[in-house]
Amino acid sequence: MKWLDRVLLTRVRIAWLILAFIAGVGFGASMAPEPDRNSIEEILDQLLRKLSQ
């Protein structure tokens, strides 16, 4: 039973990470001042800068 709980918790964590990543990318794209700045690299760079502050 412990391994089942561990697997379910891991899946929930992965699902939350994916949802948070999608939400963060969407937020970063909506906050981009110019349309050419919403590339994946720029969005990830913005997220890393916000997280490191």
BAVEXLO-775985 format. One record per residue (C-alpha): residue number from 0; residue in three letters; x negated, y, z. Coordinates in pm, whole numbers, plus 50000, padded with zeros to 5 digits. Example, Ala and Ser with C-alpha at 12.3 -4.5 7.8 and 13.67 -1.06 7.14 Angstrom:
2
    n  res      x      y      z
    0  Ala  48770  49550  50780
    1  Ser  48633  49894  50714
This chain:
53
    n  res      x      y      z
    0  Met  50000  50000  50000
    1  Lys  49710  50235  50070
    2  Trp  49578  50206  49714
    3  Leu  49926  50285  49578
    4  Asp  49946  50601  49789
    5  Arg  49597  50697  49674
    6  Val  49688  50646  49307
    7  Leu  50008  50851  49343
    8  Leu  49825  51131  49525
    9  Thr  49557  51135  49256
   10  Arg  49820  51155  48982
   11  Val  49999  51439  49161
   12  Arg  49671  51629  49200
   13  Ile  49587  51582  48832
   14  Ala  49937  51697  48731
   15  Trp  49903  52010  48948
   16  Leu  49559  52085  48802
   17  Ile  49697  52055  48447
   18  Leu  49997  52275  48530
   19  Ala  49773  52534  48699
   20  Phe  49538  52532  48399
   21  Ile  49824  52582  48152
   22  Ala  49973  52859  48366
   23  Gly  49632  53025  48401
   24  Val  49564  53010  48028
   25  Gly  49909  53155  47956
   26  Phe  49854  53432  48212
   27  Gly  49509  53507  48071
   28  Ala  49647  53524  47718
   29  Ser  49927  53759  47824
   30  Met  49675  53984  48005
   31  Ala  49441  54013  47705
   32  Pro  49436  54375  47584
   33  Glu  49363  54290  47219
   34  Pro  49502  53998  47018
   35  Asp  49153  53878  46921
   36  Arg  49052  53834  47287
   37  Asn  49285  53544  47360
   38  Ser  49043  53278  47245
   39  Ile  48996  52977  47473
   40  Glu  48641  53077  47567
   41  Glu  48746  53430  47663
   42  Ile  49041  53306  47870
   43  Leu  48823  53054  48052
   44  Asp  48562  53323  48112
   45  Gln  48829  53552  48261
   46  Leu  48958  53271  48483
   47  Leu  48607  53190  48607
   48  Arg  48546  53558  48683
   49  Lys  48875  53585  48876
   50  Leu  48801  53266  49070
   51  Ser  48447  53378  49159
   52  Gln  48563  53710  49303
